[in-house]
Amino acid sequence: MTKKSFVTQGIQYIINPSDEIALTRALELTEKDGGSVTVINVGDNSTEATIRKALAIGATDAVRVNAAPRDAFFVAKQIAEYAGKNSFDLILCGRESIDYNGSQVPSMVAEMLSLPAVNSVKSLTIENGTATLDREIEGGKEVVTCPLPCVVSATEGMAEPRIPNMRGIMSARTKPLTVAEPVDVENMQQIVSYDKPQPRTQVKLIDAANVAALVDALHNEAKVI
C-alpha cells in the first residue's frame, strides 16, 4: 500500500459546511435583489449527487469541472477560468474545506481574476454595488466596504444553512448541470503519503514537588529542553 491517495471507500460526501453557508447567503441576496446563483465544483461524476443537493437548496444552475481536485491552486485555476469567462457580480466561497482546511482557494481565485478579496466574513450586505462585510479580528470586529465584483469567503454566522424541501429536490433533477473540461495547470504540489495520526501515549504524572524528575523527563523523554 503506497498511502499516496485518500481511501474513499465507504465515504459519504456532503457539501462543505462553509460552502453551504456561502450558498445560503447567495440565495438570500438574490431573493431580495434578484439575480441567479451558479454553483461550481471541481470533481469527477461521483460528485454530482452533492451538486444536485446544492441545486435542491435553491441554486439556479451548476457547473462541474471534470477533474480530480489535486490541490488548491488547481481548483482555484479551474474556478477562475470559468468565472473569468462569465459575468458574476459576486463570488462567494466557503472559508475553508473540511478535508484540508487550507483556506487558500478564495484568495487564489481573487488574485487570478484581479479582484478584491475579503476572507472569513461573518456578515455581508450589498447596497448600490458596494458590499459591506463584517470580519472578526483579534479583540474585536472589522467592517470592510468593497466594490463589486469581489471574492468573499464565508464563515459561521453569515447565514443559517437550509434543508432542501421536496419541491427543491424534485426541481433539482431538471436544473442545468454543465460539465466543463479542465484547463491545463502546472502541478504545484505532490502527495508524499497519507497516514493516521500516531496514537496518544499514556500520560505520565510527576509530583509538583519533584522538580528534578520533571526536568529529567522533559529533557530525556520529551526532549523539549
C-alpha positions, 0 to 999 in steps of 0.5 A: 500500500503506497498511502499516496491517495485518500481511501474513499471507500465507504465515504459519504460526501456532503457539501462543505459546511462553509460552502453551504453557508456561502450558498445560503447567503447567495440565495438570500441576496438574490431573493431580495435583489434578484439575480441567479446563483451558479454553483461550481465544483471541481470533481469527477461524476461521483460528485454530482449527487452533492451538486444536485443537493446544492441545486435542491437548496435553491441554486439556479444552475451548476457547473462541474469541472471534470477533474480530480481536485489535486490541490488548491491552486488547481481548483482555484485555476479551474474556478477562475477560468470559468468565472473569468469567462462569465459575468458574476457580480459576486463570488462567494466561497466557503472559508475553508474545506473540511478535508484540508482546511487550507483556506487558500482557494478564495484568495487564489481565485481573487488574485487570478481574476484581479479582484478584491478579496475579503476572507472569513466574513461573518456578515455581508450586505450589498447596497448600490454595488458596494458590499459591506462585510463584517470580519472578526479580528483579534479583540474585536470586529472589522467592517470592510466596504468593497466594490463589486465584483469581489471574492468573499469567503464565508464563515459561521454566522453569515447565514443559517444553512437550509434543508432542501424541501421536496419541491427543491429536490424534485426541481433539482433533477431538471436544473442545468448541470454543465460539465466543463473540461479542465484547463491545463495547470502546472502541478504545484504540489505532490502527495508524499503519503497519507497516514493516521495520526500516531496514537496518544501515549499514556500520560505520565504524572510527576509530583509538583514537588519533584522538580528534578524528575520533571526536568529529567523527563522533559529533557530525556523523554520529551526532549523539549529542553 
